[in-house]
Amino acid sequence: MDDVYVVRNCRAAQDAGHEIDDATARVIASWWHDGAAGYEFTSTGTVNPRVRRWLSDTIVSEYTALGEDDRLALDMLGTYMFRTPCRGPVPGWSALWVRS
C-alpha cells in the first residue's frame, strides 16, 4: 500500500511544482537502500556526497528496467536529494513514513 501513497504524493508534488516531502523521500529510498550510504539516508536523513553518489548509481543501474511509477519515484527522489543541502542526521527521521 505504501507504493500507492508514494505515487500519489509524487504526482501531487509534481503537479504543484514542489519537491516530495521527507517521509516520501525516506520511503522511496527504503525500496532501494543497499549498502551503507543508502541505509544512512533511509535511517537518519543524512545527505552528503556519498549518499548522493549511491542514489545516482542506483538510478543509472535500475532506471530502464523499472515501471513508470518506480521511475517517477526515483526521479522525484533524485530531485529531492540534489536540491537538499548537505546535512547530518535529522531528529525523528526514522519515524517518518507516508500516510493515507
N, C-alpha and C positions, 0 to 999 in steps of 0.2 A: 504494500500500500504506500510505502514511502516514495516509491517512484512516481506515483500519481501526484502526490503533493509537490515533489521536486519539479516535475514538468510544469505543473500549474504555476508554481512560484517563478520558474524561469520564464515562462510565457508572459506572465503578468509584469515582471520586471522589464522584459524586453519591450513590451507594448508601452510601458510608461517611460522608457528611456532611462531606467535605473539599473544599478547593479543588483545582483541577488543579495539576500541578507546572509548574515553569518551562519545561521542554522542551515540554510540551504547549501551553502558552500561546504560546511562540515559534512553533511550527509553525502553530497556528491563525492567528496574526497574519500569518504569511507568506503565507497564502492571500488576504488582503485588503489587504496593505500597498500603498498608493498614496500618493505624496507623502511629504514629509519626516517627519511625525510617525509614520506607520506604519512607515516604514523605521527611524526612530530606535529604536523599541521592538524591532522584529524583529532589528536588527543589534547593539544594545547592551544591551537590557533596561531602558533608561531609562523611568521612569514619572513623568509630570508632567502638569499640566493640559492641555497641548496634545495629548499622546498620548491622554489620556482623552477629549478632545473628538473626536479622529479616530475613536476606537472608537465613541463614541456616534453620530456622524454615519454611520458605516458600518452600524451595527446598524439605525438608523432607515431608511436608504435601501435596504438589501438584504434585510432580515429576511423580509418577507412573501413574497418570491419564492423563498425557499430551501426546500430539503427538510428533513425532520425532523432528520437528522444534522447538517447545517450549522447549523440553528437551535440545536441543543443545544450545538455547539461555540462559537457566538457567545455564547450565554447564559453558558456556563462561563467564557469569556474575559472577558466583561463583569464577572462577579462577581469574578474574579481581579483584574482591573485596578482595580476600585473598592475592593477590600479591601487591595490592596498599597499601602503608604505610598509617597509620592513618593521617588524615588531617582535617582541618576545611573547611569552605565554600570556594568554588572556584569561583573567579570572572568570570562572564559571563556564568556560568554553566546553568542557566535557559534558555539561548538562544540556547543551543546545541540541535540538532535533526539530525537524519540520512537524508542524501540527496541521490538523484539518481545519 
